[in-house]
């Protein structure tokens, strides 16, 4: 293989890698639910029941400033454990 052929092959490989990386879907950020949205996602449970689940460690939450939010993955984890 000549130096020119090797350079062209390297360029083709680099272009293929670039095209492949652009075709990948960008990662979606996780949705954060407020308390009322989390209640609805859990079948419309009472607000007090939601806070009991949080206190017992059965539902993972995040605190952002003074606001408590529930990651959508925490709802999915809880549903998977219930099955």
mmCIF file of the N, C-alpha and C atoms, coordinates in Angstrom:
data_MODEL
# 
_entry.id   MODEL 
# 
loop_
_atom_site.group_PDB 
_atom_site.id 
_atom_site.type_symbol 
_atom_site.label_atom_id 
_atom_site.label_alt_id 
_atom_site.label_comp_id 
_atom_site.label_asym_id 
_atom_site.label_entity_id 
_atom_site.label_seq_id 
_atom_site.pdbx_PDB_ins_code 
_atom_site.Cartn_x 
_atom_site.Cartn_y 
_atom_site.Cartn_z 
_atom_site.occupancy 
_atom_site.B_iso_or_equiv 
_atom_site.pdbx_formal_charge 
_atom_site.auth_seq_id 
_atom_site.auth_comp_id 
_atom_site.auth_asym_id 
_atom_site.auth_atom_id 
_atom_site.pdbx_PDB_model_num 
ATOM 1   N N  . UNK A 1 1  ? 0.863   -1.165 0.000  1.00 0.00 ? 1  UNK A N  1 
ATOM 2   C CA . UNK A 1 1  ? 0.000   0.000  0.000  1.00 0.00 ? 1  UNK A CA 1 
ATOM 3   C C  . UNK A 1 1  ? 0.916   1.237  0.000  1.00 0.00 ? 1  UNK A C  1 
ATOM 4   N N  . UNK A 1 2  ? 0.622   2.132  -0.883 1.00 0.00 ? 2  UNK A N  1 
ATOM 5   C CA . UNK A 1 2  ? 1.423   3.356  -0.961 1.00 0.00 ? 2  UNK A CA 1 
ATOM 6   C C  . UNK A 1 2  ? 1.040   4.302  0.167  1.00 0.00 ? 2  UNK A C  1 
ATOM 7   N N  . UNK A 1 3  ? 1.871   5.316  0.355  1.00 0.00 ? 3  UNK A N  1 
ATOM 8   C CA . UNK A 1 3  ? 1.576   6.301  1.397  1.00 0.00 ? 3  UNK A CA 1 
ATOM 9   C C  . UNK A 1 3  ? 0.269   7.017  1.095  1.00 0.00 ? 3  UNK A C  1 
ATOM 10  N N  . UNK A 1 4  ? 0.002   7.285  -0.186 1.00 0.00 ? 4  UNK A N  1 
ATOM 11  C CA . UNK A 1 4  ? -1.241  7.961  -0.569 1.00 0.00 ? 4  UNK A CA 1 
ATOM 12  C C  . UNK A 1 4  ? -2.444  7.093  -0.239 1.00 0.00 ? 4  UNK A C  1 
ATOM 13  N N  . UNK A 1 5  ? -2.361  5.816  -0.575 1.00 0.00 ? 5  UNK A N  1 
ATOM 14  C CA . UNK A 1 5  ? -3.465  4.900  -0.280 1.00 0.00 ? 5  UNK A CA 1 
ATOM 15  C C  . UNK A 1 5  ? -3.707  4.786  1.228  1.00 0.00 ? 5  UNK A C  1 
ATOM 16  N N  . UNK A 1 6  ? -2.622  4.756  1.996  1.00 0.00 ? 6  UNK A N  1 
ATOM 17  C CA . UNK A 1 6  ? -2.746  4.674  3.448  1.00 0.00 ? 6  UNK A CA 1 
ATOM 18  C C  . UNK A 1 6  ? -3.404  5.942  4.008  1.00 0.00 ? 6  UNK A C  1 
ATOM 19  N N  . UNK A 1 7  ? -3.023  7.096  3.461  1.00 0.00 ? 7  UNK A N  1 
ATOM 20  C CA . UNK A 1 7  ? -3.614  8.354  3.925  1.00 0.00 ? 7  UNK A CA 1 
ATOM 21  C C  . UNK A 1 7  ? -5.085  8.427  3.577  1.00 0.00 ? 7  UNK A C  1 
ATOM 22  N N  . UNK A 1 8  ? -5.443  7.965  2.377  1.00 0.00 ? 8  UNK A N  1 
ATOM 23  C CA . UNK A 1 8  ? -6.846  7.975  1.964  1.00 0.00 ? 8  UNK A CA 1 
ATOM 24  C C  . UNK A 1 8  ? -7.657  7.019  2.846  1.00 0.00 ? 8  UNK A C  1 
ATOM 25  N N  . UNK A 1 9  ? -7.105  5.838  3.138  1.00 0.00 ? 9  UNK A N  1 
ATOM 26  C CA . UNK A 1 9  ? -7.796  4.874  3.994  1.00 0.00 ? 9  UNK A CA 1 
ATOM 27  C C  . UNK A 1 9  ? -8.001  5.453  5.398  1.00 0.00 ? 9  UNK A C  1 
ATOM 28  N N  . UNK A 1 10 ? -6.997  6.151  5.917  1.00 0.00 ? 10 UNK A N  1 
ATOM 29  C CA . UNK A 1 10 ? -7.120  6.773  7.235  1.00 0.00 ? 10 UNK A CA 1 
ATOM 30  C C  . UNK A 1 10 ? -8.190  7.858  7.232  1.00 0.00 ? 10 UNK A C  1 
ATOM 31  N N  . UNK A 1 11 ? -8.229  8.632  6.163  1.00 0.00 ? 11 UNK A N  1 
ATOM 32  C CA . UNK A 1 11 ? -9.239  9.684  6.034  1.00 0.00 ? 11 UNK A CA 1 
ATOM 33  C C  . UNK A 1 11 ? -10.642 9.091  5.970  1.00 0.00 ? 11 UNK A C  1 
ATOM 34  N N  . UNK A 1 12 ? -10.801 8.029  5.211  1.00 0.00 ? 12 UNK A N  1 
ATOM 35  C CA . UNK A 1 12 ? -12.107 7.368  5.095  1.00 0.00 ? 12 UNK A CA 1 
ATOM 36  C C  . UNK A 1 12 ? -12.557 6.846  6.457  1.00 0.00 ? 12 UNK A C  1 
ATOM 37  N N  . UNK A 1 13 ? -11.632 6.227  7.194  1.00 0.00 ? 13 UNK A N  1 
ATOM 38  C CA . UNK A 1 13 ? -11.978 5.733  8.533  1.00 0.00 ? 13 UNK A CA 1 
ATOM 39  C C  . UNK A 1 13 ? -12.410 6.869  9.457  1.00 0.00 ? 13 UNK A C  1 
ATOM 40  N N  . UNK A 1 14 ? -11.702 7.992  9.401  1.00 0.00 ? 14 UNK A N  1 
ATOM 41  C CA . UNK A 1 14 ? -12.041 9.142  10.236 1.00 0.00 ? 14 UNK A CA 1 
ATOM 42  C C  . UNK A 1 14 ? -13.406 9.694  9.855  1.00 0.00 ? 14 UNK A C  1 
ATOM 43  N N  . UNK A 1 15 ? -13.710 9.769  8.574  1.00 0.00 ? 15 UNK A N  1 
ATOM 44  C CA . UNK A 1 15 ? -15.018 10.259 8.122  1.00 0.00 ? 15 UNK A CA 1 
ATOM 45  C C  . UNK A 1 15 ? -16.138 9.321  8.554  1.00 0.00 ? 15 UNK A C  1 
ATOM 46  N N  . UNK A 1 16 ? -15.907 8.024  8.465  1.00 0.00 ? 16 UNK A N  1 
ATOM 47  C CA . UNK A 1 16 ? -16.917 7.056  8.915  1.00 0.00 ? 16 UNK A CA 1 
ATOM 48  C C  . UNK A 1 16 ? -17.196 7.217  10.405 1.00 0.00 ? 16 UNK A C  1 
ATOM 49  N N  . UNK A 1 17 ? -16.146 7.396  11.198 1.00 0.00 ? 17 UNK A N  1 
ATOM 50  C CA . UNK A 1 17 ? -16.314 7.574  12.641 1.00 0.00 ? 17 UNK A CA 1 
ATOM 51  C C  . UNK A 1 17 ? -17.093 8.853  12.941 1.00 0.00 ? 17 UNK A C  1 
ATOM 52  N N  . UNK A 1 18 ? -16.799 9.917  12.200 1.00 0.00 ? 18 UNK A N  1 
ATOM 53  C CA . UNK A 1 18 ? -17.511 11.184 12.407 1.00 0.00 ? 18 UNK A CA 1 
ATOM 54  C C  . UNK A 1 18 ? -18.986 11.050 12.066 1.00 0.00 ? 18 UNK A C  1 
ATOM 55  N N  . UNK A 1 19 ? -19.299 10.405 10.964 1.00 0.00 ? 19 UNK A N  1 
ATOM 56  C CA . UNK A 1 19 ? -20.694 10.217 10.555 1.00 0.00 ? 19 UNK A CA 1 
ATOM 57  C C  . UNK A 1 19 ? -21.420 9.345  11.584 1.00 0.00 ? 19 UNK A C  1 
ATOM 58  N N  . UNK A 1 20 ? -20.771 8.306  12.059 1.00 0.00 ? 20 UNK A N  1 
ATOM 59  C CA . UNK A 1 20 ? -21.395 7.423  13.048 1.00 0.00 ? 20 UNK A CA 1 
ATOM 60  C C  . UNK A 1 20 ? -21.689 8.178  14.338 1.00 0.00 ? 20 UNK A C  1 
ATOM 61  N N  . UNK A 1 21 ? -20.784 9.045  14.771 1.00 0.00 ? 21 UNK A N  1 
ATOM 62  C CA . UNK A 1 21 ? -21.008 9.778  16.011 1.00 0.00 ? 21 UNK A CA 1 
ATOM 63  C C  . UNK A 1 21 ? -22.139 10.794 15.866 1.00 0.00 ? 21 UNK A C  1 
ATOM 64  N N  . UNK A 1 22 ? -22.326 11.341 14.699 1.00 0.00 ? 22 UNK A N  1 
ATOM 65  C CA . UNK A 1 22 ? -23.414 12.298 14.479 1.00 0.00 ? 22 UNK A CA 1 
ATOM 66  C C  . UNK A 1 22 ? -24.767 11.616 14.386 1.00 0.00 ? 22 UNK A C  1 
ATOM 67  N N  . UNK A 1 23 ? -24.788 10.332 14.031 1.00 0.00 ? 23 UNK A N  1 
ATOM 68  C CA . UNK A 1 23 ? -26.047 9.602  13.902 1.00 0.00 ? 23 UNK A CA 1 
ATOM 69  C C  . UNK A 1 23 ? -26.576 9.104  15.234 1.00 0.00 ? 23 UNK A C  1 
ATOM 70  N N  . UNK A 1 24 ? -25.740 9.160  16.275 1.00 0.00 ? 24 UNK A N  1 
ATOM 71  C CA . UNK A 1 24 ? -26.193 8.721  17.592 1.00 0.00 ? 24 UNK A CA 1 
ATOM 72  C C  . UNK A 1 24 ? -27.143 9.759  18.161 1.00 0.00 ? 24 UNK A C  1 
ATOM 73  N N  . UNK A 1 25 ? -28.219 9.286  18.766 1.00 0.00 ? 25 UNK A N  1 
ATOM 74  C CA . UNK A 1 25 ? -29.203 10.195 19.363 1.00 0.00 ? 25 UNK A CA 1 
ATOM 75  C C  . UNK A 1 25 ? -28.609 10.834 20.613 1.00 0.00 ? 25 UNK A C  1 
ATOM 76  N N  . UNK A 1 26 ? -28.807 12.116 20.798 1.00 0.00 ? 26 UNK A N  1 
ATOM 77  C CA . UNK A 1 26 ? -28.304 12.747 22.017 1.00 0.00 ? 26 UNK A CA 1 
ATOM 78  C C  . UNK A 1 26 ? -29.061 12.230 23.240 1.00 0.00 ? 26 UNK A C  1 
ATOM 79  N N  . UNK A 1 27 ? -28.365 12.132 24.355 1.00 0.00 ? 27 UNK A N  1 
ATOM 80  C CA . UNK A 1 27 ? -28.982 11.628 25.580 1.00 0.00 ? 27 UNK A CA 1 
ATOM 81  C C  . UNK A 1 27 ? -30.030 12.629 26.077 1.00 0.00 ? 27 UNK A C  1 
ATOM 82  N N  . UNK A 1 28 ? -31.164 12.099 26.470 1.00 0.00 ? 28 UNK A N  1 
ATOM 83  C CA . UNK A 1 28 ? -32.234 12.940 27.008 1.00 0.00 ? 28 UNK A CA 1 
ATOM 84  C C  . UNK A 1 28 ? -32.011 13.126 28.497 1.00 0.00 ? 28 UNK A C  1 
ATOM 85  N N  . UNK A 1 29 ? -32.124 14.340 28.991 1.00 0.00 ? 29 UNK A N  1 
ATOM 86  C CA . UNK A 1 29 ? -31.995 14.523 30.433 1.00 0.00 ? 29 UNK A CA 1 
ATOM 87  C C  . UNK A 1 29 ? -33.182 13.875 31.142 1.00 0.00 ? 29 UNK A C  1 
ATOM 88  N N  . UNK A 1 30 ? -32.918 13.403 32.341 1.00 0.00 ? 30 UNK A N  1 
ATOM 89  C CA . UNK A 1 30 ? -33.991 12.756 33.100 1.00 0.00 ? 30 UNK A CA 1 
ATOM 90  C C  . UNK A 1 30 ? -35.032 13.786 33.516 1.00 0.00 ? 30 UNK A C  1 
ATOM 91  N N  . UNK A 1 31 ? -36.287 13.387 33.430 1.00 0.00 ? 31 UNK A N  1 
ATOM 92  C CA . UNK A 1 31 ? -37.379 14.289 33.822 1.00 0.00 ? 31 UNK A CA 1 
ATOM 93  C C  . UNK A 1 31 ? -37.499 14.290 35.329 1.00 0.00 ? 31 UNK A C  1 
ATOM 94  N N  . UNK A 1 32 ? -37.611 15.484 35.897 1.00 0.00 ? 32 UNK A N  1 
ATOM 95  C CA . UNK A 1 32 ? -37.799 15.641 37.332 1.00 0.00 ? 32 UNK A CA 1 
ATOM 96  C C  . UNK A 1 32 ? -39.243 16.056 37.580 1.00 0.00 ? 32 UNK A C  1 
ATOM 97  N N  . UNK A 1 33 ? -39.938 15.290 38.409 1.00 0.00 ? 33 UNK A N  1 
ATOM 98  C CA . UNK A 1 33 ? -41.350 15.531 38.682 1.00 0.00 ? 33 UNK A CA 1 
ATOM 99  C C  . UNK A 1 33 ? -41.506 16.275 39.997 1.00 0.00 ? 33 UNK A C  1 
ATOM 100 N N  . UNK A 1 34 ? -42.423 17.243 40.025 1.00 0.00 ? 34 UNK A N  1 
ATOM 101 C CA . UNK A 1 34 ? -42.723 17.864 41.315 1.00 0.00 ? 34 UNK A CA 1 
ATOM 102 C C  . UNK A 1 34 ? -43.623 16.906 42.088 1.00 0.00 ? 34 UNK A C  1 
ATOM 103 N N  . UNK A 1 35 ? -43.943 17.252 43.308 1.00 0.00 ? 35 UNK A N  1 
ATOM 104 C CA . UNK A 1 35 ? -44.701 16.347 44.183 1.00 0.00 ? 35 UNK A CA 1 
ATOM 105 C C  . UNK A 1 35 ? -46.047 15.961 43.573 1.00 0.00 ? 35 UNK A C  1 
ATOM 106 N N  . UNK A 1 36 ? -46.767 16.930 43.028 1.00 0.00 ? 36 UNK A N  1 
ATOM 107 C CA . UNK A 1 36 ? -48.080 16.613 42.439 1.00 0.00 ? 36 UNK A CA 1 
ATOM 108 C C  . UNK A 1 36 ? -47.956 15.732 41.208 1.00 0.00 ? 36 UNK A C  1 
ATOM 109 N N  . UNK A 1 37 ? -46.942 15.956 40.375 1.00 0.00 ? 37 UNK A N  1 
ATOM 110 C CA . UNK A 1 37 ? -46.741 15.097 39.206 1.00 0.00 ? 37 UNK A CA 1 
ATOM 111 C C  . UNK A 1 37 ? -46.373 13.677 39.639 1.00 0.00 ? 37 UNK A C  1 
ATOM 112 N N  . UNK A 1 38 ? -45.561 13.560 40.675 1.00 0.00 ? 38 UNK A N  1 
ATOM 113 C CA . UNK A 1 38 ? -45.187 12.238 41.188 1.00 0.00 ? 38 UNK A CA 1 
ATOM 114 C C  . UNK A 1 38 ? -46.405 11.504 41.744 1.00 0.00 ? 38 UNK A C  1 
ATOM 115 N N  . UNK A 1 39 ? -47.261 12.231 42.447 1.00 0.00 ? 39 UNK A N  1 
ATOM 116 C CA . UNK A 1 39 ? -48.497 11.625 42.971 1.00 0.00 ? 39 UNK A CA 1 
ATOM 117 C C  . UNK A 1 39 ? -49.330 11.051 41.830 1.00 0.00 ? 39 UNK A C  1 
ATOM 118 N N  . UNK A 1 40 ? -49.492 11.838 40.774 1.00 0.00 ? 40 UNK A N  1 
ATOM 119 C CA . UNK A 1 40 ? -50.285 11.382 39.622 1.00 0.00 ? 40 UNK A CA 1 
ATOM 120 C C  . UNK A 1 40 ? -49.636 10.178 38.940 1.00 0.00 ? 40 UNK A C  1 
ATOM 121 N N  . UNK A 1 41 ? -48.302 10.209 38.832 1.00 0.00 ? 41 UNK A N  1 
ATOM 122 C CA . UNK A 1 41 ? -47.590 9.088  38.197 1.00 0.00 ? 41 UNK A CA 1 
ATOM 123 C C  . UNK A 1 41 ? -47.739 7.807  39.005 1.00 0.00 ? 41 UNK A C  1 
ATOM 124 N N  . UNK A 1 42 ? -47.978 7.957  40.300 1.00 0.00 ? 42 UNK A N  1 
ATOM 125 C CA . UNK A 1 42 ? -48.163 6.792  41.170 1.00 0.00 ? 42 UNK A CA 1 
ATOM 126 C C  . UNK A 1 42 ? -49.639 6.456  41.362 1.00 0.00 ? 42 UNK A C  1 
ATOM 127 N N  . UNK A 1 43 ? -50.448 6.856  40.442 1.00 0.00 ? 43 UNK A N  1 
ATOM 128 C CA . UNK A 1 43 ? -51.858 6.472  40.469 1.00 0.00 ? 43 UNK A CA 1 
ATOM 129 C C  . UNK A 1 43 ? -52.735 7.404  41.275 1.00 0.00 ? 43 UNK A C  1 
ATOM 130 N N  . UNK A 1 44 ? -52.280 8.628  41.506 1.00 0.00 ? 44 UNK A N  1 
ATOM 131 C CA . UNK A 1 44 ? -53.103 9.589  42.228 1.00 0.00 ? 44 UNK A CA 1 
ATOM 132 C C  . UNK A 1 44 ? -53.135 9.363  43.721 1.00 0.00 ? 44 UNK A C  1 
ATOM 133 N N  . UNK A 1 45 ? -52.021 8.843  44.270 1.00 0.00 ? 45 UNK A N  1 
ATOM 134 C CA . UNK A 1 45 ? -51.986 8.608  45.716 1.00 0.00 ? 45 UNK A CA 1 
ATOM 135 C C  . UNK A 1 45 ? -52.063 9.934  46.472 1.00 0.00 ? 45 UNK A C  1 
ATOM 136 N N  . UNK A 1 46 ? -52.397 9.850  47.748 1.00 0.00 ? 46 UNK A N  1 
ATOM 137 C CA . UNK A 1 46 ? -52.498 11.048 48.583 1.00 0.00 ? 46 UNK A CA 1 
ATOM 138 C C  . UNK A 1 46 ? -51.116 11.652 48.806 1.00 0.00 ? 46 UNK A C  1 
ATOM 139 N N  . UNK A 1 47 ? -51.100 12.951 49.012 1.00 0.00 ? 47 UNK A N  1 
ATOM 140 C CA . UNK A 1 47 ? -49.850 13.667 49.267 1.00 0.00 ? 47 UNK A CA 1 
ATOM 141 C C  . UNK A 1 47 ? -49.138 13.092 50.500 1.00 0.00 ? 47 UNK A C  1 
ATOM 142 N N  . UNK A 1 48 ? -49.906 12.798 51.542 1.00 0.00 ? 48 UNK A N  1 
ATOM 143 C CA . UNK A 1 48 ? -49.309 12.243 52.768 1.00 0.00 ? 48 UNK A CA 1 
ATOM 144 C C  . UNK A 1 48 ? -48.696 10.867 52.515 1.00 0.00 ? 48 UNK A C  1 
ATOM 145 N N  . UNK A 1 49 ? -49.333 10.072 51.649 1.00 0.00 ? 49 UNK A N  1 
ATOM 146 C CA . UNK A 1 49 ? -48.798 8.751  51.308 1.00 0.00 ? 49 UNK A CA 1 
ATOM 147 C C  . UNK A 1 49 ? -47.475 8.896  50.568 1.00 0.00 ? 49 UNK A C  1 
ATOM 148 N N  . UNK A 1 50 ? -47.407 9.873  49.681 1.00 0.00 ? 50 UNK A N  1 
ATOM 149 C CA . UNK A 1 50 ? -46.162 10.111 48.939 1.00 0.00 ? 50 UNK A CA 1 
ATOM 150 C C  . UNK A 1 50 ? -45.035 10.451 49.912 1.00 0.00 ? 50 UNK A C  1 
ATOM 151 N N  . UNK A 1 51 ? -45.301 11.348 50.862 1.00 0.00 ? 51 UNK A N  1 
ATOM 152 C CA . UNK A 1 51 ? -44.278 11.728 51.831 1.00 0.00 ? 51 UNK A CA 1 
ATOM 153 C C  . UNK A 1 51 ? -43.900 10.565 52.749 1.00 0.00 ? 51 UNK A C  1 
ATOM 154 N N  . UNK A 1 52 ? -44.845 9.671  53.040 1.00 0.00 ? 52 UNK A N  1 
ATOM 155 C CA . UNK A 1 52 ? -44.524 8.474  53.826 1.00 0.00 ? 52 UNK A CA 1 
ATOM 156 C C  . UNK A 1 52 ? -43.563 7.574  53.054 1.00 0.00 ? 52 UNK A C  1 
ATOM 157 N N  . UNK A 1 53 ? -43.790 7.413  51.758 1.00 0.00 ? 53 UNK A N  1 
ATOM 158 C CA . UNK A 1 53 ? -42.895 6.615  50.922 1.00 0.00 ? 53 UNK A CA 1 
ATOM 159 C C  . UNK A 1 53 ? -41.480 7.208  50.913 1.00 0.00 ? 53 UNK A C  1 
ATOM 160 N N  . UNK A 1 54 ? -41.420 8.533  50.859 1.00 0.00 ? 54 UNK A N  1 
ATOM 161 C CA . UNK A 1 54 ? -40.127 9.219  50.864 1.00 0.00 ? 54 UNK A CA 1 
ATOM 162 C C  . UNK A 1 54 ? -39.428 9.007  52.207 1.00 0.00 ? 54 UNK A C  1 
ATOM 163 N N  . UNK A 1 55 ? -40.170 9.182  53.310 1.00 0.00 ? 55 UNK A N  1 
ATOM 164 C CA . UNK A 1 55 ? -39.592 9.022  54.655 1.00 0.00 ? 55 UNK A CA 1 
ATOM 165 C C  . UNK A 1 55 ? -39.064 7.609  54.885 1.00 0.00 ? 55 UNK A C  1 
ATOM 166 N N  . UNK A 1 56 ? -39.779 6.599  54.374 1.00 0.00 ? 56 UNK A N  1 
ATOM 167 C CA . UNK A 1 56 ? -39.357 5.203  54.542 1.00 0.00 ? 56 UNK A CA 1 
ATOM 168 C C  . UNK A 1 56 ? -38.243 4.816  53.588 1.00 0.00 ? 56 UNK A C  1 
ATOM 169 N N  . UNK A 1 57 ? -37.862 5.719  52.690 1.00 0.00 ? 57 UNK A N  1 
ATOM 170 C CA . UNK A 1 57 ? -36.789 5.424  51.747 1.00 0.00 ? 57 UNK A CA 1 
ATOM 171 C C  . UNK A 1 57 ? -37.229 4.576  50.569 1.00 0.00 ? 57 UNK A C  1 
ATOM 172 N N  . UNK A 1 58 ? -38.526 4.462  50.365 1.00 0.00 ? 58 UNK A N  1 
ATOM 173 C CA . UNK A 1 58 ? -39.046 3.655  49.263 1.00 0.00 ? 58 UNK A CA 1 
ATOM 174 C C  . UNK A 1 58 ? -39.106 4.440  47.954 1.00 0.00 ? 58 UNK A C  1 
ATOM 175 N N  . UNK A 1 59 ? -39.019 5.768  48.060 1.00 0.00 ? 59 UNK A N  1 
ATOM 176 C CA . UNK A 1 59 ? -39.063 6.617  46.871 1.00 0.00 ? 59 UNK A CA 1 
ATOM 177 C C  . UNK A 1 59 ? -37.914 7.615  46.957 1.00 0.00 ? 59 UNK A C  1 
ATOM 178 N N  . UNK A 1 60 ? -37.032 7.532  45.983 1.00 0.00 ? 60 UNK A N  1 
ATOM 179 C CA . UNK A 1 60 ? -35.857 8.392  45.936 1.00 0.00 ? 60 UNK A CA 1 
ATOM 180 C C  . UNK A 1 60 ? -36.249 9.785  45.452 1.00 0.00 ? 60 UNK A C  1 
ATOM 181 N N  . UNK A 1 61 ? -35.712 10.806 46.108 1.00 0.00 ? 61 UNK A N  1 
ATOM 182 C CA . UNK A 1 61 ? -35.988 12.190 45.718 1.00 0.00 ? 61 UNK A CA 1 
ATOM 183 C C  . UNK A 1 61 ? -34.688 12.990 45.690 1.00 0.00 ? 61 UNK A C  1 
ATOM 184 N N  . UNK A 1 62 ? -34.779 14.172 45.125 1.00 0.00 ? 62 UNK A N  1 
ATOM 185 C CA . UNK A 1 62 ? -33.680 15.138 45.123 1.00 0.00 ? 62 UNK A CA 1 
ATOM 186 C C  . UNK A 1 62 ? -34.209 16.431 45.706 1.00 0.00 ? 62 UNK A C  1 
ATOM 187 N N  . UNK A 1 63 ? -33.348 17.153 46.370 1.00 0.00 ? 63 UNK A N  1 
ATOM 188 C CA . UNK A 1 63 ? -33.722 18.469 46.859 1.00 0.00 ? 63 UNK A CA 1 
ATOM 189 C C  . UNK A 1 63 ? -32.906 19.495 46.099 1.00 0.00 ? 63 UNK A C  1 
ATOM 190 N N  . UNK A 1 64 ? -33.606 20.398 45.446 1.00 0.00 ? 64 UNK A N  1 
ATOM 191 C CA . UNK A 1 64 ? -32.965 21.478 44.703 1.00 0.00 ? 64 UNK A CA 1 
ATOM 192 C C  . UNK A 1 64 ? -33.406 22.765 45.377 1.00 0.00 ? 64 UNK A C  1 
ATOM 193 N N  . UNK A 1 65 ? -32.477 23.366 46.113 1.00 0.00 ? 65 UNK A N  1 
ATOM 194 C CA . UNK A 1 65 ? -32.852 24.520 46.931 1.00 0.00 ? 65 UNK A CA 1 
ATOM 195 C C  . UNK A 1 65 ? -33.809 24.054 48.007 1.00 0.00 ? 65 UNK A C  1 
ATOM 196 N N  . UNK A 1 66 ? -34.992 24.635 48.012 1.00 0.00 ? 66 UNK A N  1 
ATOM 197 C CA . UNK A 1 66 ? -36.020 24.226 48.975 1.00 0.00 ? 66 UNK A CA 1 
ATOM 198 C C  . UNK A 1 66 ? -37.047 23.308 48.334 1.00 0.00 ? 66 UNK A C  1 
ATOM 199 N N  . UNK A 1 67 ? -36.852 22.997 47.089 1.00 0.00 ? 67 UNK A N  1 
ATOM 200 C CA . UNK A 1 67 ? -37.835 22.218 46.328 1.00 0.00 ? 67 UNK A CA 1 
ATOM 201 C C  . UNK A 1 67 ? -37.455 20.746 46.285 1.00 0.00 ? 67 UNK A C  1 
ATOM 202 N N  . UNK A 1 68 ? -38.422 19.883 46.546 1.00 0.00 ? 68 UNK A N  1 
ATOM 203 C CA . UNK A 1 68 ? -38.204 18.444 46.469 1.00 0.00 ? 68 UNK A CA 1 
ATOM 204 C C  . UNK A 1 68 ? -38.783 17.947 45.150 1.00 0.00 ? 68 UNK A C  1 
ATOM 205 N N  . UNK A 1 69 ? -37.971 17.199 44.405 1.00 0.00 ? 69 UNK A N  1 
ATOM 206 C CA . UNK A 1 69 ? -38.409 16.641 43.125 1.00 0.00 ? 69 UNK A CA 1 
ATOM 207 C C  . UNK A 1 69 ? -38.135 15.149 43.105 1.00 0.00 ? 69 UNK A C  1 
ATOM 208 N N  . UNK A 1 70 ? -38.886 14.453 42.264 1.00 0.00 ? 70 UNK A N  1 
ATOM 209 C CA . UNK A 1 70 ? -38.759 13.007 42.141 1.00 0.00 ? 70 UNK A CA 1 
ATOM 210 C C  . UNK A 1 70 ? -38.280 12.697 40.725 1.00 0.00 ? 70 UNK A C  1 
ATOM 211 N N  . UNK A 1 71 ? -37.103 12.065 40.576 1.00 0.00 ? 71 UNK A N  1 
ATOM 212 C CA . UNK A 1 71 ? -36.654 11.671 39.239 1.00 0.00 ? 71 UNK A CA 1 
ATOM 213 C C  . UNK A 1 71 ? -37.609 10.628 38.652 1.00 0.00 ? 71 UNK A C  1 
ATOM 214 N N  . UNK A 1 72 ? -37.866 10.733 37.365 1.00 0.00 ? 72 UNK A N  1 
ATOM 215 C CA . UNK A 1 72 ? -38.779 9.774  36.732 1.00 0.00 ? 72 UNK A CA 1 
ATOM 216 C C  . UNK A 1 72 ? -38.266 8.346  36.883 1.00 0.00 ? 72 UNK A C  1 
ATOM 217 N N  . UNK A 1 73 ? -36.949 8.172  36.947 1.00 0.00 ? 73 UNK A N  1 
ATOM 218 C CA . UNK A 1 73 ? -36.401 6.823  37.126 1.00 0.00 ? 73 UNK A CA 1 
ATOM 219 C C  . UNK A 1 73 ? -36.764 6.250  38.499 1.00 0.00 ? 73 UNK A C  1 
ATOM 220 N N  . UNK A 1 74 ? -36.972 7.117  39.499 1.00 0.00 ? 74 UNK A N  1 
ATOM 221 C CA . UNK A 1 74 ? -37.362 6.637  40.826 1.00 0.00 ? 74 UNK A CA 1 
ATOM 222 C C  . UNK A 1 74 ? -38.764 6.041  40.788 1.00 0.00 ? 74 UNK A C  1 
ATOM 223 N N  . UNK A 1 75 ? -39.637 6.637  39.977 1.00 0.00 ? 75 UNK A N  1 
ATOM 224 C CA . UNK A 1 75 ? -40.997 6.092  39.803 1.00 0.00 ? 75 UNK A CA 1 
ATOM 225 C C  . UNK A 1 75 ? -40.906 4.720  39.140 1.00 0.00 ? 75 UNK A C  1 
ATOM 226 N N  . UNK A 1 76 ? -40.060 4.621  38.110 1.00 0.00 ? 76 UNK A N  1 
ATOM 227 C CA . UNK A 1 76 ? -39.892 3.343  37.405 1.00 0.00 ? 76 UNK A CA 1 
ATOM 228 C C  . UNK A 1 76 ? -39.300 2.280  38.332 1.00 0.00 ? 76 UNK A C  1 
ATOM 229 N N  . UNK A 1 77 ? -38.330 2.668  39.165 1.00 0.00 ? 77 UNK A N  1 
ATOM 230 C CA . UNK A 1 77 ? -37.737 1.721  40.115 1.00 0.00 ? 77 UNK A CA 1 
ATOM 231 C C  . UNK A 1 77 ? -38.779 1.209  41.101 1.00 0.00 ? 77 UNK A C  1 
ATOM 232 N N  . UNK A 1 78 ? -39.607 2.099  41.587 1.00 0.00 ? 78 UNK A N  1 
ATOM 233 C CA . UNK A 1 78 ? -40.642 1.720  42.549 1.00 0.00 ? 78 UNK A CA 1 
ATOM 234 C C  . UNK A 1 78 ? -41.648 0.776  41.901 1.00 0.00 ? 78 UNK A C  1 
ATOM 235 N N  . UNK A 1 79 ? -42.023 1.066  40.662 1.00 0.00 ? 79 UNK A N  1 
ATOM 236 C CA . UNK A 1 79 ? -42.968 0.195  39.946 1.00 0.00 ? 79 UNK A CA 1 
ATOM 237 C C  . UNK A 1 79 ? -42.358 -1.181 39.710 1.00 0.00 ? 79 UNK A C  1 
ATOM 238 N N  . UNK A 1 80 ? -41.059 -1.222 39.401 1.00 0.00 ? 80 UNK A N  1 
ATOM 239 C CA . UNK A 1 80 ? -40.407 -2.508 39.168 1.00 0.00 ? 80 UNK A CA 1 
ATOM 240 C C  . UNK A 1 80 ? -40.364 -3.349 40.453 1.00 0.00 ? 80 UNK A C  1 
ATOM 241 N N  . UNK A 1 81 ? -40.130 -2.698 41.590 1.00 0.00 ? 81 UNK A N  1 
ATOM 242 C CA . UNK A 1 81 ? -40.109 -3.425 42.867 1.00 0.00 ? 81 UNK A CA 1 
ATOM 243 C C  . UNK A 1 81 ? -41.494 -3.943 43.227 1.00 0.00 ? 81 UNK A C  1 
ATOM 244 N N  . UNK A 1 82 ? -42.540 -3.218 42.843 1.00 0.00 ? 82 UNK A N  1 
ATOM 245 C CA . UNK A 1 82 ? -43.909 -3.618 43.163 1.00 0.00 ? 82 UNK A CA 1 
ATOM 246 C C  . UNK A 1 82 ? -44.338 -4.845 42.374 1.00 0.00 ? 82 UNK A C  1 
ATOM 247 N N  . UNK A 1 83 ? -43.703 -5.066 41.256 1.00 0.00 ? 83 UNK A N  1 
ATOM 248 C CA . UNK A 1 83 ? -44.101 -6.215 40.416 1.00 0.00 ? 83 UNK A CA 1 
ATOM 249 C C  . UNK A 1 83 ? -43.650 -7.514 40.958 1.00 0.00 ? 83 UNK A C  1 
# 
